[in-house]
Amino acid sequence: MAKSSLPGFDIMTLGQIYDWLDERLGVKEVVAFAKKKVVPEHAYSFWYYWGGMSLFFFLVQLVSGILLLVYYRPGEGAYDSVRQLVYEIDFGWLIRSAHSWAANLMIFAVFVHMFSAFFMKAYRAPREFGWWTGLGLLGLVTVFGFSGYLLPMDELAFFATKVGLEIPKNMPGMRPIIENIVQGGPDVSSVTIQRFFALHVVVLPLLFLPLLTFHLWLVMKHGNAVPPSEEAKPAPQRRTVPFFPNFFIKDLAMWLIALNVLAILASLYPWQLGVQADPLMPAPEGIHPEWYFMNQFELLKILGRILPGMAGEIGGVLVFTLGGVLWGLIPLFDTSSRFGSRARIATWFGFMVIAGLIGLTLLGYYEVAATQS
Ligand code: HEM
């Protein structure tokens, strides 16, 4: 067949453009592959959209983050550059607000995605690596959040980071490591900003992007898991829809909803910039970390009241480390098919983890409000 060419400035139909691209890039093969891939459809299909939603917010972070880089200056001038961005640069406040809101929405979406994968038992063989790479991504997004929080260097950012770093500093042998490597001195300062900035815009993306690619490749390879209730049905009763275009269009619709939610939040509730941090001032009353660290913060406070001295903090860190290890090992524990006793134990463990995280977070906010009133 004669190769179609871009014929100078002749007007081409869409079909001709498609054929032209196909001859050069093999577009039809990709579309055929996407059409062959199917997604299960059942009562819990709604929960399949949250991985894509996490991906959407991550893309927003990439774009808005690159725009923020145009004006942001790490180091001594960090606060001034953010103030300039918010008050002097056209739409600077909106880009900053979108970046901060999308960060929170992304972490929320990742949590929903993780628990839906958990309750659908999507960690079972052969999807264990989907679970482990996902946990790696969760770890990285929380470090993204923590490192980004300091960058404007307002009062809240400074003291919340200081309080956050105090916890690992109090672990045996950790103080010199945190001070020399993380903070770059005995206290949080402009040197710390420089380090957090490098972490936030270079190191974390370099780790995140290959891990995310691997995570998505695993989903492509194994397809979506079905929950045990669906697995129990005989094969002819199980329904599927083609990924392209059926599921893909619904995915796009969810992205559109996510974009609307983000636009409403970012424009009607602009992210605030507090007063510039003064390291010589005492920490304001009720200083607390971001909501996704509140559960750990509260547990440390509770154990600190029960156990004397450092034992409370060490105990708190141990509880969370142990919980995280058990959470990671769940694919090796719940290997039974469908509804075995291990499957039931795992499900109850999941409910306890959700209840514990939500309970500690609410208690944390209640106590913060009580100290401020
Ligand atoms: C930024 C972080 C993340 C992104 C962008 C992401 C993205 C995705 C996407 C697009 C899918 C396919 C659609 C779906 O099933 O929802 C998926 C599947 C999956 N993800 Fe994630 N994910 C992230 C974090 C996590 C976390 C924290 C976990 C759990 C620890 C996890 C575990 C899984 C599993 C097990 C699957 C396969 C689900 C199935 O077979 O149905 N992911 N992820």
Residues whose N, C-alpha, C, O or C-beta is under 5 A from the ligand:
A	BS01	HEM	W47 Y48 Y49 W50 G51 G52 S54 L55 V110 M114 A117 A122 Y123 R127 G130 W131 G134 L135 L137 L138 V219 G223 N224 A225
